[in-house]
Amino acid sequence: MSISVFDLFKIGVGPSSSHTVGPMVAAADFAADLEQQGVAEKVQRIRVDLYGSLSATGVGHGTDNSIIVGLMGERPNSIDPEIIIPEVDALKESNQLKFLNKHNIEFIWDRDMLMLEENLPYHPNAMRLSAFDGEGNALFENTFYSIGGGFVIDESEATADAHVVPQVELPYDFHNAAELLQMCQDNNLSVAELMMENEKVWRSEEEIRDGLMDIWGAMKECIANGLHKEGTLPGGLHVRRRAMSLHKSLIRTTKPNVISSTLGAMDWVNLYALAVNEENAGGGRMVTAPTNGAAGIIPAVLMYYMEFIPNPSEKCVADFLLAAAAIGALCKKNASISGAEVGCQGEVGSACAMAAAGLCQVLGGTAAQVENAAEIGLEHNLGLTCDPVGGLVQVPCIERNAIAAMKAINATQMALRGDGDHFISLDKVIKTMWDTGMDMQEKYKETSRGGLAVNAIEC
């Protein structure tokens, strides 16, 4: 599996990469397939079957709504988030879906949007889309799996043998952290430099750097938007936005580019993470990093570098994101970044490790220290369950990002104080994350049927 930095960092919408972004992509792909087959104009009905975690928490994550706009032809990186709810409300009132924004087809919500209490074997995030003509004849059907971080595969890809799936040949094709470190050492490259060489298979260096600055720009915009909105988040829990009031409090007492104390810096890092994840929970524009539920960690740590480290360089943004992506690729290849598959350790844990690696890179860490920072960040998120209250990416998700951002900074500090030599390797921690996820009861993996999701309501 060849994974690009732009696979792990994607501009999209909240609140969930696996439950919002992925389903929207799948629905848009399905609609495009129908058009490519020349049968789009014959479509008079579409049925949506949701399985597993997409069924259990899909309403809270906006899965149903995102599929509707996907069938309209919208995609996460270009859609205006403000149109989603009005379009869905209009559909529910009229029973008419603007298929590909070209012609209306009948869509009766209770008949055509089905939440099924069963799992499909490949992945817990599964959806099946079926299109019919006016006589009820099936035109096309496909099953999609949203495997975390906005990655989507269909039934043919899920069942294909690995050796028949086309692969991009990379100059430094590492499969684990040990290989990554050896390649860095043998070729006298930093982790970021090695990743840049791999990325050049797809794009020029100028395009890579410009694209990464666009990602950083979207992250900064998300933080800024979160700092200027107040009120309560949607979904019925009545969770109050805190970033705006916290920001007002901090600017009265401190300056973000002056470190008066460790606690002062922590306040700002917490603020950045809260701002991003409140925007995500509100369905706003943000960057999957590597998932939506963990989207606040990397922006908060990168903003910490830009605001608090003396003489920061915009050129370091690319190095930060490239090093982070190397760790994210390892987590995805050898475990999972899906909360529905391995719990929140796969989302927040992976993002924490990625942020630690990125920060260590731009602070001058060696490849061994970068690996050590990532290992510390991930190790101390092992066993983290995904039990969102009400199926919403709010409690405990928003605060969890702030805590993990601070963990990432601390992991970097510890790694930089050492020489890169440590007892537990990153590879062993990633394997442990996978094994722990497989042992974890299903109710703790993004179903809202266990843990805080149950106890918070009972209390």
N, C-alpha and C positions, 0 to 999 in steps of 0.2 A: 504494500500500500504506500503510494507516494503522496505525502501530505505537504501542501504548501502553507506558508504563513498566512496566505489569504483564505485558506480553508478554515483556519482556526480563528481568524479575526474577520468577521463579516458584519457589515452594516445592516441592521434590520430593525425590528420592532419588538416591544415587550408583549407579554411578560415572560415567555419561555422559548428557548431555542428549539427544544425537542417537541414542545406541545403547541407552539404558535408559528415559529419560523419554518420548521420542517414541514408541518402539514400544509402551510400556505404554498411552499415550494412544490410539494407533491401534487396538490390540486392544480396548480398552474401548469405543471408538467403534464398532468393527465389531460387537461384541456388542450394543451399544445399538441399532444399526441393525436387527439381526435381530429384536430385541424389538419395535421400532417397526413393523416390517413384519408382525408377528404370526406369525412362523415360528420363534421361539426354541425353542418346545417340540418342534418337529419335528427340531431339530438333533441328529444322532447322531455326527457326526464333523466335525472341523475340521482342515484342513491348512494349515501355515505354510511358505511359501517365502521364504527370505531371499536377497538379492542383494547384490553389490558389497561395500562396506565392512561392511555388517551381517552378511554371511556371513563375511568374512575375519577380523574381530575381534569378532564378536558374542558368542562364548562368553566371552571375557575381559571384555567389557563388561556381561555379564549380559543381553544382548538376549533370548535364549531364555527366561530366567526371567521377565523383565518382561512378555513377551507372555502367558505362562501366567497370571499374576495379573491382567493386563488383561482376559483372557477371562473371568476370574472376576468381573469388574466392578469391580476395584480401580483407583484412580487415584493418580498420583504425589503429589498435594498432600494426600491423606488417608490413604494406606496406612501401616500400621505396618511399617517396613522389616524388623523382626525376623521377620515371618511369611513372607517371600518364599522363603527357602531351605527351611524345613520344608514349605511347601506343594508346592514343586517335588519335593522328595524323596519326599513321600507320593504324588504323581502317578506318579513313575517306578516306585515299588514296586507300585502298584495298577493302573496304566494307566487310571486314571479321572480325568477333569478335571471339577471342580465348575463347570460352565458357568453364569455369572452367579450363582453360589452358590445355584442353584435346583435343578438336576438334573445327575446325572453323565452324561458321555458318554465313550466309549472314546477314549483318546489314547495311541497307541503311539509313543514318542519317535522311534525310528529311522525310522518310517514317516511320521510327521506333522510333524516338525520338520526341514526340509530346508535345508541350507547349499549353495547353488548357486554354482558358479564362473562367473558371468556377471553382466553389468551391464544394468540397464534404462536407456533413453536419457535420462530426465529428470534423475535425480540418483543418485549412487552409494549413497545410503542408501535402499534400496527393499525393500519386503516385500509379499507377496500373501497374503491370507487367503481361504480357500474353505470354505464350510459345505455339508454334505451331510445328507440324511435317511437313514433306516435302510435304504433300498433303493439307496443310492449315488447318488441323484439330486442334482444341484447345486441348492442353495437360494439362495445368494448368494455373490458373489465381489467383492472390491475390492482395489485396489493402493494402497498408501500410501507416501509419501516423507517421511522424517524429515530436514528440511532444515536442521537446526542449532538449538541453543538450546531444544529441546523443541517447536519449531514442526513441525506435521504437516499435510500436504495429501494429499488422495486423488487418484485418477486424473482425476476430472472437473474438479477444481480445477487440476491440473497442465496439462491440455489446454485449459482455457478461455481465450478471448481476454481480455486484460487489461481491455478496455473493458466486458466483460459481468460482471466481478467487482464486486459491490457495494462501494462505498467510503464511508467516513464522511467527511463534509465537516468539515475542521478550520478554525478561524479563522486559523491560521498554518501553512499546508500547505507546508513547505519540502521540497525534493527534493535539495538539496545544501547544503554548508556555506556557500557564498557567499550563497545565499538566506536561510539561517538568520541570518547576520550582518547582512544588509541589513534583515531584518524586525525584528531586535533594535534596530538603529539607528533605523529609521523610527518605531518605536513606543515607544522609550525603555524597553525591557524587557531584563532579563538573560536568559540562556539558560534558567535555571530558571523564571523567571516566564513566559516564552513557552511552555515545556512545560506548565506548570500550566494555562494558558489552554486549550491543546489537550486536556489530560486531562479538563477539565470537560465536554467533549462526552459522555463516558461516565459520569462520576461527579461528585458534589458535591465541593467542596474539602475538606470535613470527611472524607468517605469516602476521598479520595485520601491525605490526610495520615495517617489511621488505617491505611490499607492499607500505606503506606510504612513506618510504624512497626512493623507486623507483619512486614514483610520484614526490617527491621533487627533486630527481636527474634529472628527465625529465624537470621539471620547470627551474632548474638552467641551464641545457644544452640549453634550448630554449632562456633564457636570453643571455647566452654567444654567441650563434649563431647570435642573433640579433645585438649584439655589434660589430660584425666583418663582417657585410655585408653592402654594399653601393649600390647606383644606384637607379632606380625607381621601384616601385611595378607594377606587371602586371595588365592588365585590361583596359588600355587606358586613365586613368585619369592623368597619369604621376606624381603620388604622389612620392615625393622623400623620401627615407629612411633618417631619422635624427639621429637614435640612435648612429651610429658609430662616426659621427662627434661630437655629444654632449659628448660622452664618452671621446674622445680625448681631448676635451676642459676641461672637469672636472678633468681628471687625471693630467692635467697641473697645475691646480689651487687648488684642494682639494684632500683629501683622503677619501674613502668611509667609513672607520671605525672611523673617527674622526669628531665629530659634532662641527663645528666652528660656525654655526649659524643655525637657523631654516630654512632659505632660502637655505642653503647649503644642508641640508638633503632633502628638497623638490626636489632639482635638481636630486638627485640620485633616489628617488622614481619615479619621472617622467621618468627618463632614463630606469629603469627596466620595467615599464609598456609599454613604447614605443617599447622597444626591443622585448618584447613578441608579441605585437600586429602587429608589422611589420613582424615578422616571420609568424604569423598566416595569415596575408593578402597575404604573398608570398607563401602560401600553404605548409609551413614547418611543422616539427614535433613539437607538443605542447601538453598541457594538457587542456582538457575541464574543466572549473572551474567557474561556472557549465556549461557554454557554451563557444564556441570559441570566439564569439563577445565580451565577457567580460573576456577573459582568462588572461588578463594582471594584473588584480586587485589583486587577491590573491597572485600570485608570487611576485609582487612588494612589498606588505605589509609584507609578510613573509621574503623576502630578507632584507627589512628595519629592521625587528627585528633581523635577524642574523648578520647584518653588523653594526647597530647603537646602539643597546641596549647592555650595558656592560655585559660581561660574558654570552653570549647566549649559550644555550645547544641544541645539535642536538636532544636530547630526547624530546624537546619541540615541534619539528616539528609535531609529531604525535598528540599531544594535540591541536595544532593550527588547523590542518586539521580536526580532529574529532569534535571540537566545531563548526568550520565553516560548516561542513556537517550537524550538527543538525539544523542549521538555513536554509541551503539550502533545506533540506527535508521538513521543514515547508512551505517554499515558494512554493515548487513543489506540495505538498499535498493540500494546501489550496488556491493556486492561480495558478501561472504558471511561468516557467523560459523561456518561448518562446516569442521572439520578435514578431513573426507572430500572436501571440494570444493576448498579452497584451501590446505590445510596448517594448521599451528598458528598461523601469522600471523593467520588469521581468528578464532581463539579467544583465545589469549593476547595477540596483538597488539591485537585489538579491546578486550579487557578492560583492557589497560594504558592505551589511549587514553581509555576511559570513566572509569577511575579518576583519571587525570590531570585530565580535564575537571571531574569532580566536586569534587576537592580544590581546584582553581584557583577554582571557583565560590565555595566556602564560605570561602576565604581572601581574598575580595574582588576577584577578577580580573574584568576587563571581558569582554564577549563575545568580543572579538578575542583576549584572552589565554587564554580557555578554549579557543578553537579552536586556538591555537598550542600549548598544552599537549597537547591531543589529538593534534595532528600530530606532535609530537616523540615522544610515546609510541608511536604506530603506526609511524612511519618507522623507528624503530630496533628493530622486530621484523619488518621485511620479509624475506621469504625463509625464515621459520622453518618447518621441516618438522614433520609429525606422524608420528612413527615410534615409537610406544609399544612398549616391550619386552614381548613375550609377549601383545600385544593388551590390556594392562592400563593403567589410568590411574594409573600409579605412577612409572615411570622413562621419561623424564625429567620427567614432568608435575608431580609434587609440588614439586620444587625450582624448576622453571621458573616457577611461580606466585610464589614468594618473590622471585626475581630480577626479575620483571616488576613486582611491587609497588614495589620500590625504584626501578625505572626510572620508574614513574609519579610518584613523589614528586620525583625529580630533574627530570623533565620540567616539573612544576609550578613548581619553583624557577626553572628557566631562563625559563619563560614570564613569571613574575611580575617577573623582573628586566628584562624588555623592555616594549615598549609595544604588543605585539600584531602589529607589522609583521614579516614574515619572508619568506624567499625561496620556500619550497615550501609550497603551500596544502594543507590537509587533503584537499580534493577530489582533488588530484593524487596524494596518497599512497594514498587509498582506491582510486583507479583502478589505481595501480601494484600494490597488493595483489592486485586481481582479475587483472590481466595476469600477474603472477608466478605466481599459483595456476593459471592456465590453462596456463602453460608448464611447471609443475612435473610431473615424472614421477609417474605414479599410485602407484608404490610408496612415495612419500613422503607420501601422503595417507591416513593412518589405515588402512593395510592390514597393517602390521607385516611388510612384505616388503622393506624397505630401511632404510638408515641405522643408527641405534643398535639398532633392533629386531633387525637381523641381526648386526651386529658385536659387540654385547654378548653374544649367545649363543655366537658363535664364539670369543670370548676366554675 
